[in-house]
Amino acid sequence: MQRPAPAPRAAVTFLTVTEVAAIMRVSKMTVYRLVHAGELAAVRVGRSFRVPEPAVRDYLTGARTDVA
């Protein structure tokens, strides 16, 4: 009996800390602080971090404030 083929997964783009800092227009240290504080999801690859692109979008959406 043959197993069914696995469902295709959505491709997730991972960004470097430098790329995230450029997108958010902050310093790399600010991105590292957000990652270490658990406010921005990241994956450790060796000695560096990679941030899933949806995590940046989610963080920016949640960080938005309404100004009266």
TIMI-2910 file (N, C-alpha, C, CB; in pm, 1 decimal, decimal comma, always signed):
<rs>
+----------+----------+----------+----------+----------+----------+----------+----------+----------+----------+----------+----------+------+
!      n_x !      n_y !      n_z !     ca_x !     ca_y !     ca_z !      c_x !      c_y !      c_z !     cb_x !     cb_y !     cb_z ! resn !
+----------+----------+----------+----------+----------+----------+----------+----------+----------+----------+----------+----------+------+
!    +84,7 !   -117,9 !     +0,0 !     +0,0 !     +0,0 !     +0,0 !    +89,5 !   +124,7 !     +0,0 !    -96,5 !     -0,4 !   +123,0 !  Met !
!    +58,4 !   +217,3 !    -84,2 !   +139,4 !   +337,2 !    -98,0 !    +85,9 !   +449,1 !     -9,5 !   +143,5 !   +382,2 !   -243,8 !  Gln !
!   +177,1 !   +518,1 !    +57,4 !   +137,9 !   +629,6 !   +142,7 !   +105,4 !   +751,1 !    +57,1 !   +249,3 !   +662,9 !   +244,1 !  Arg !
!     +8,7 !   +831,4 !   +101,6 !    -21,1 !   +954,1 !    +25,8 !    +94,7 !  +1053,8 !    +39,2 !   -154,4 !  +1018,6 !    +75,5 !  Pro !
!   +113,0 !  +1132,2 !    -63,7 !   +219,7 !  +1233,0 !    -62,6 !   +188,2 !  +1338,3 !    +43,1 !   +235,8 !  +1299,2 !   -203,0 !  Ala !
!   +290,7 !  +1387,1 !   +113,8 !   +264,7 !  +1490,0 !   +214,5 !   +214,6 !  +1618,9 !   +149,1 !   +391,8 !  +1518,2 !   +296,5 !  Pro !
!   +132,6 !  +1689,4 !   +222,7 !    +79,1 !  +1816,0 !   +171,5 !   +192,9 !  +1916,5 !   +158,1 !    -32,9 !  +1871,7 !   +265,0 !  Ala !
!   +189,8 !  +1997,9 !    +54,4 !   +297,5 !  +2097,9 !    +39,5 !   +291,2 !  +2200,7 !   +151,1 !   +288,1 !  +2168,6 !    -97,5 !  Pro !
!   +407,3 !  +2241,3 !   +197,3 !   +415,9 !  +2340,7 !   +304,1 !   +436,7 !  +2478,3 !   +243,7 !   +530,2 !  +2306,8 !   +402,5 !  Arg !
!   +382,8 !  +2575,6 !   +312,4 !   +404,2 !  +2713,5 !   +269,4 !   +549,3 !  +2751,3 !   +299,1 !   +304,7 !  +2811,5 !   +340,8 !  Ala !
!   +615,0 !  +2812,3 !   +204,7 !   +754,2 !  +2852,9 !   +223,5 !   +760,1 !  +2969,3 !   +321,3 !   +819,6 !  +2891,7 !    +88,2 !  Ala !
!   +850,8 !  +2959,7 !   +416,8 !   +869,8 !  +3067,0 !   +513,9 !  +1004,3 !  +3131,3 !   +483,7 !   +863,1 !  +3013,9 !   +662,4 !  Val !
!  +1004,2 !  +3261,1 !   +470,2 !  +1127,1 !  +3334,6 !   +444,8 !  +1188,4 !  +3376,6 !   +577,6 !  +1100,7 !  +3457,8 !   +354,6 !  Thr !
!  +1316,0 !  +3346,6 !   +595,1 !  +1387,3 !  +3387,0 !   +715,3 !  +1475,7 !  +3506,2 !   +683,7 !  +1470,9 !  +3270,4 !   +772,1 !  Phe !
!  +1476,2 !  +3602,2 !   +775,3 !  +1554,1 !  +3724,0 !   +756,8 !  +1668,3 !  +3729,4 !   +857,3 !  +1464,6 !  +3848,1 !   +770,6 !  Leu !
!  +1777,1 !  +3792,6 !   +819,1 !  +1887,5 !  +3813,9 !   +912,7 !  +1852,0 !  +3929,9 !  +1005,2 !  +2021,2 !  +3842,1 !   +836,8 !  Thr !
!  +1927,1 !  +3941,5 !  +1113,1 !  +1906,0 !  +4052,1 !  +1206,8 !  +1926,8 !  +4185,4 !  +1134,8 !  +2002,0 !  +4040,4 !  +1328,8 !  Val !
!  +2025,5 !  +4191,7 !  +1047,3 !  +2052,0 !  +4314,0 !   +971,4 !  +1934,0 !  +4350,5 !   +882,7 !  +2178,0 !  +4297,8 !   +886,6 !  Thr !
!  +1874,2 !  +4251,1 !   +816,6 !  +1758,3 !  +4276,5 !   +731,3 !  +1638,4 !  +4323,4 !   +812,3 !  +1722,0 !  +4151,1 !   +652,9 !  Glu !
!  +1616,0 !  +4261,0 !   +928,4 !  +1504,8 !  +4302,0 !  +1014,8 !  +1526,0 !  +4445,6 !  +1062,9 !  +1490,9 !  +4205,8 !  +1136,0 !  Val !
!  +1648,8 !  +4478,0 !  +1101,9 !  +1678,7 !  +4613,7 !  +1147,7 !  +1651,4 !  +4715,1 !  +1037,2 !  +1824,9 !  +4623,9 !  +1194,1 !  Ala !
!  +1685,5 !  +4681,6 !   +912,8 !  +1660,8 !  +4772,4 !   +800,9 !  +1511,2 !  +4789,8 !   +776,4 !  +1729,3 !  +4720,7 !   +674,0 !  Ala !
!  +1435,6 !  +4680,6 !   +783,8 !  +1290,3 !  +4687,1 !   +762,0 !  +1223,9 !  +4772,9 !   +869,6 !  +1228,7 !  +4544,9 !   +761,6 !  Ile !
!  +1266,6 !  +4752,1 !   +995,1 !  +1205,8 !  +4823,3 !  +1106,8 !  +1268,2 !  +4960,8 !  +1130,1 !  +1217,4 !  +4740,4 !  +1232,3 !  Met !
!  +1377,2 !  +4989,7 !  +1060,2 !  +1451,4 !  +5116,0 !  +1075,7 !  +1494,4 !  +5139,3 !  +1219,9 !  +1366,3 !  +5233,7 !  +1028,1 !  Arg !
!  +1555,1 !  +5033,4 !  +1276,3 !  +1612,8 !  +5039,7 !  +1410,8 !  +1753,7 !  +4980,9 !  +1401,6 !  +1523,6 !  +4961,6 !  +1517,0 !  Val !
!  +1826,2 !  +4985,2 !  +1511,7 !  +1960,4 !  +4927,5 !  +1512,4 !  +1953,6 !  +4775,3 !  +1527,0 !  +2044,6 !  +4988,4 !  +1626,3 !  Ser !
!  +2064,1 !  +4709,0 !  +1493,3 !  +2070,3 !  +4564,0 !  +1510,2 !  +2057,7 !  +4528,6 !  +1657,9 !  +2202,0 !  +4507,5 !  +1451,8 !  Lys !
!  +2113,5 !  +4612,5 !  +1745,8 !  +2105,0 !  +4586,2 !  +1889,2 !  +1959,8 !  +4585,8 !  +1936,1 !  +2185,6 !  +4690,5 !  +1967,5 !  Met !
!  +1877,1 !  +4673,2 !  +1881,0 !  +1735,0 !  +4675,2 !  +1916,1 !  +1669,4 !  +4543,3 !  +1876,6 !  +1663,4 !  +4793,7 !  +1847,4 !  Thr !
!  +1703,5 !  +4490,6 !  +1760,5 !  +1647,8 !  +4362,2 !  +1716,2 !  +1693,8 !  +4251,5 !  +1810,4 !  +1690,4 !  +4330,5 !  +1569,7 !  Val !
!  +1822,4 !  +4250,7 !  +1846,2 !  +1871,8 !  +4149,8 !  +1940,3 !  +1799,1 !  +4159,1 !  +2073,8 !  +2022,9 !  +4165,8 !  +1961,6 !  Tyr !
!  +1774,3 !  +4280,2 !  +2120,9 !  +1701,0 !  +4297,4 !  +2247,3 !  +1560,3 !  +4239,9 !  +2237,1 !  +1694,0 !  +4446,2 !  +2286,0 !  Arg !
!  +1491,3 !  +4266,5 !  +2125,8 !  +1355,9 !  +4213,5 !  +2106,6 !  +1356,7 !  +4061,6 !  +2103,7 !  +1294,7 !  +4267,8 !  +1977,1 !  Leu !
!  +1456,0 !  +4003,2 !  +2038,3 !  +1466,9 !  +3856,4 !  +2030,8 !  +1492,6 !  +3799,4 !  +2169,8 !  +1580,6 !  +3813,8 !  +1933,0 !  Val !
!  +1589,5 !  +3854,9 !  +2241,2 !  +1623,7 !  +3802,5 !  +2374,4 !  +1511,4 !  +3823,3 !  +2475,3 !  +1750,8 !  +3868,8 !  +2425,6 !  His !
!  +1430,8 !  +3927,4 !  +2456,3 !  +1318,3 !  +3952,4 !  +2546,7 !  +1197,2 !  +3864,7 !  +2512,4 !  +1278,7 !  +4100,2 !  +2541,4 !  Ala !
!  +1203,4 !  +3793,9 !  +2399,6 !  +1092,5 !  +3708,9 !  +2359,2 !   +980,9 !  +3784,6 !  +2289,4 !  +1037,5 !  +3638,6 !  +2478,2 !  Gly !
!  +1005,4 !  +3910,3 !  +2255,3 !   +903,4 !  +3990,5 !  +2187,3 !   +901,0 !  +3965,8 !  +2036,7 !   +927,0 !  +4138,0 !  +2214,3 !  Glu !
!  +1011,2 !  +3914,7 !  +1983,2 !  +1022,8 !  +3886,3 !  +1840,3 !  +1073,9 !  +3744,0 !  +1825,4 !  +1117,7 !  +3988,7 !  +1768,4 !  Leu !
!   +996,1 !  +3659,3 !  +1758,7 !  +1034,0 !  +3519,3 !  +1741,9 !  +1156,5 !  +3508,6 !  +1652,0 !   +917,1 !  +3437,7 !  +1683,3 !  Ala !
!  +1246,0 !  +3416,3 !  +1686,1 !  +1365,8 !  +3394,2 !  +1605,5 !  +1412,9 !  +3250,5 !  +1622,9 !  +1478,1 !  +3493,6 !  +1644,8 !  Ala !
!  +1490,9 !  +3206,1 !  +1527,2 !  +1549,4 !  +3072,8 !  +1530,6 !  +1699,9 !  +3090,8 !  +1533,9 !  +1504,3 !  +2985,6 !  +1407,7 !  Val !
!  +1765,0 !  +3016,2 !  +1619,8 !  +1910,8 !  +3024,9 !  +1626,0 !  +1969,4 !  +2926,1 !  +1526,0 !  +1963,4 !  +2996,0 !  +1770,5 !  Arg !
!  +2056,1 !  +2976,1 !  +1439,7 !  +2124,7 !  +2892,7 !  +1341,0 !  +2273,7 !  +2912,7 !  +1366,3 !  +2083,9 !  +2930,3 !  +1190,8 !  Val !
!  +2334,1 !  +2813,8 !  +1428,1 !  +2474,2 !  +2829,9 !  +1465,9 !  +2486,3 !  +2938,6 !  +1570,4 !  +2561,4 !  +2862,8 !  +1343,2 !  Gly !
!  +2565,5 !  +3040,8 !  +1538,9 !  +2583,9 !  +3151,3 !  +1633,1 !  +2498,7 !  +3272,2 !  +1598,7 !  +2729,0 !  +3191,7 !  +1637,5 !  Arg !
!  +2417,8 !  +3261,8 !  +1494,3 !  +2336,9 !  +3377,1 !  +1453,3 !  +2187,9 !  +3346,0 !  +1463,3 !  +2372,1 !  +3419,1 !  +1309,7 !  Ser !
!  +2109,0 !  +3449,4 !  +1450,8 !  +1963,7 !  +3435,8 !  +1456,2 !  +1904,6 !  +3458,7 !  +1318,6 !  +1903,1 !  +3534,1 !  +1557,8 !  Phe !
!  +1793,8 !  +3390,9 !  +1292,6 !  +1713,4 !  +3414,6 !  +1173,1 !  +1570,8 !  +3438,0 !  +1221,0 !  +1721,9 !  +3293,6 !  +1070,5 !  Arg !
!  +1508,7 !  +3539,6 !  +1165,3 !  +1374,5 !  +3578,4 !  +1207,0 !  +1277,4 !  +3546,6 !  +1094,6 !  +1368,5 !  +3729,1 !  +1244,6 !  Val !
!  +1171,9 !  +3467,9 !  +1123,3 !  +1072,2 !  +3440,7 !  +1019,4 !  +1002,9 !  +3571,4 !   +978,7 !   +967,5 !  +3336,3 !  +1069,1 !  Pro !
!   +986,4 !  +3590,2 !   +849,5 !   +924,4 !  +3712,8 !   +798,2 !   +787,3 !  +3738,7 !   +860,3 !   +911,3 !  +3705,2 !   +647,0 !  Glu !
!   +701,1 !  +3636,3 !   +878,2 !   +571,2 !  +3662,8 !   +942,2 !   +585,0 !  +3716,1 !  +1085,7 !   +487,6 !  +3535,2 !   +943,5 !  Pro !
!   +692,2 !  +3679,8 !  +1155,3 !   +712,1 !  +3728,3 !  +1292,2 !   +735,9 !  +3879,5 !  +1293,7 !   +830,8 !  +3655,3 !  +1358,4 !  Ala !
!   +805,5 !  +3929,6 !  +1191,6 !   +828,7 !  +4074,4 !  +1182,5 !   +696,3 !  +4144,7 !  +1158,5 !   +930,1 !  +4108,3 !  +1069,1 !  Val !
!   +616,8 !  +4090,6 !  +1064,9 !   +485,4 !  +4149,4 !  +1034,9 !   +397,5 !  +4149,2 !  +1159,3 !   +415,7 !  +4072,2 !   +920,2 !  Arg !
!   +394,7 !  +4036,2 !  +1230,9 !   +312,2 !  +4025,7 !  +1351,9 !   +357,8 !  +4124,2 !  +1458,6 !   +316,6 !  +3882,9 !  +1407,5 !  Asp !
!   +489,0 !  +4137,3 !  +1476,0 !   +540,0 !  +4230,5 !  +1576,3 !   +500,4 !  +4373,5 !  +1541,9 !   +692,6 !  +4218,9 !  +1587,9 !  Tyr !
!   +518,2 !  +4412,4 !  +1417,6 !   +484,8 !  +4549,2 !  +1376,1 !   +335,9 !  +4576,5 !  +1386,8 !   +531,2 !  +4574,0 !  +1233,4 !  Leu !
!   +253,6 !  +4477,7 !  +1355,8 !   +108,3 !  +4494,0 !  +1369,0 !    +70,0 !  +4512,2 !  +1515,2 !    +33,9 !  +4372,5 !  +1309,2 !  Thr !
!   +130,1 !  +4433,9 !  +1602,5 !    +98,8 !  +4442,2 !  +1745,6 !   +156,7 !  +4565,4 !  +1811,4 !   +149,1 !  +4320,1 !  +1816,5 !  Gly !
!   +261,9 !  +4621,7 !  +1754,7 !   +328,2 !  +4737,0 !  +1815,0 !   +264,4 !  +4868,5 !  +1771,4 !   +475,9 !  +4737,0 !  +1779,1 !  Ala !
!   +173,1 !  +4861,7 !  +1676,6 !   +110,5 !  +4982,9 !  +1623,7 !    +26,2 !  +5049,8 !  +1732,7 !    +23,0 !  +4949,8 !  +1499,6 !  Arg !
!    +36,7 !  +5181,1 !  +1741,8 !    -44,1 !  +5255,8 !  +1838,8 !   -129,7 !  +5357,2 !  +1766,3 !    +45,1 !  +5325,9 !  +1943,6 !  Thr !
!   -245,2 !  +5383,0 !  +1821,8 !   -336,1 !  +5481,8 !  +1764,9 !   -309,9 !  +5616,5 !  +1831,0 !   -484,7 !  +5438,7 !  +1783,4 !  Asp !
!   -291,2 !  +5717,1 !  +1750,3 !   -266,4 !  +5851,6 !  +1802,0 !   -392,5 !  +5933,8 !  +1779,9 !   -141,9 !  +5918,4 !  +1732,6 !  Val !
!   -438,7 !  +5998,6 !  +1886,7 !   -562,9 !  +6075,8 !  +1877,4 !   -541,7 !  +6207,4 !  +1807,5 !   -620,5 !  +6100,3 !  +2014,6 !  Ala !
+----------+----------+----------+----------+----------+----------+----------+----------+----------+----------+----------+----------+------+
</rs>
